Amino acid sequence: MSNPTAIGSTVIDTAEIDALIGDGPAAWDAAGRIPVELLRKLGASGVLCAEVPARFGGPGADPLASGALTAHVGALCSSLRSIMTVQGIAAAAIRRFGDREQRRRLLADLTSGRLAAVAFSEPGAGSDLSGMATRIRPVGDGSGDVLVTGEKMWITGAAYADVILVLGLHGEGPDGAAVVVPTDAPGVTVEPVPNPLGCRAATHCRVLLDEVRLPAETVLGGGRQPLPLLFTTALSYGRMSVAWGCVGILRACLAAATADARSREQGGVRSADHQLVARHIAELYTSERIAAQVCRYASEQWQRGATDMGVAAVLAKQVAATHAARGAAVAVQVLASRGYTDDHVVARAYRDAKAMELIEGSTEISQLILAQHALDTT
């Protein structure tokens, strides 16, 4: 590493990441694409799934270090951070549910430049697992192969992915399974969703699975895991990643707003010296500090394996996402017309932050979870 920087307990070459990203995010957002060569390079360096242990080729970052790295990238480009999130979810699911051989093979793939997406949501099943229709069923000819059939929607990063981790019902029963589906397998169709509001360069896709035949070893741990367990494991990692990414959004907005307020004058008075502008700056600073501290607490709970680590992830995502959405709006207000074009960092943050209130469990779903936790524990 040419310029190593401490991120939590792990040393990450953030200067090299910054150089690779450069001034690309605005152009990527406009084009709706990140150069796939860049994604593969970041994947091979371990940046896209930093918590994968060193024995599988990853950096072995702890949750705090991974969170700090995610916030760093999130401040630069939420679309790239979204790719980190889905690659990290795939790696977390493989570590949790894969057998020894699957962990060895698949995690090595994810830290050598191959790209993954995760497919959970369906047209009739977002947070409501009872509506899930995708089936992963044995072929029944003695081969051990399985057939995967279903439709998935809003699958982040699928346009870049070499493999997609697909969640579905196993056989005809209520249990679930996660299967690793190569995107070039016969029967797989990936269709980008046109004109998304935010995180445009991450790509959001419809994935059709038409009797996709795969060998048994593509099913993590042989399948038949409780569907809620599969879903919650993936969502918890995703919520932590999104939450830290929102800290990054707030830091980018704070930097842009303070720079503008210091450099601009109105009526012969520096903008920062107008009390109402100063109030906005204070609000942004407060939001960033609150979000960062809640995320830090959640990461510490995960690192300790605390009993409330799942709820801590929900809380972190809820607090960080709502503050990011509000903070991005405040930043646009401070910059006014200067931040009112699509290619400006605060305009991009404004669109991206709204998506954070919807993904990995909407704000309303998070509120229900937190309310139930309060009712059960206080």
Secondary structure, 3 states (H helix, E strand, C coil): CCCCEEECCEEECHHHHHHHHCCHHHHHHHHCCCCHHHHHHHHHCCHHHCCCCHHHCCCCCCHHHHHHHHHHHHHHCHHHHHHHHHHHHHHHHHHHHCCHHHHHHHHHHHCCCCCEEEECCECCECCCHHHCCCEEEECCCCCCCEEEEEEEEEEECCCCCCEEEEEEEECCCCCEEEEEEECCCCCEEEEECCCCCCCHHHCEEEEEEEEEEECHHHEHHHCCECHHHHHHHHHHHHHHHHHHHHHHHHHHHHHHHHHHHHHCEECCEEHHHCHHHHHHHHHHHHHHHHHHHHHHHHHHHHHHCCCCHHHHHHHHHHHHHHHHHHHHHHHHHHHHHHHCCCCCHHHHHHHHHHHHCCCCCCHHHHHHHHHHHHHHHC
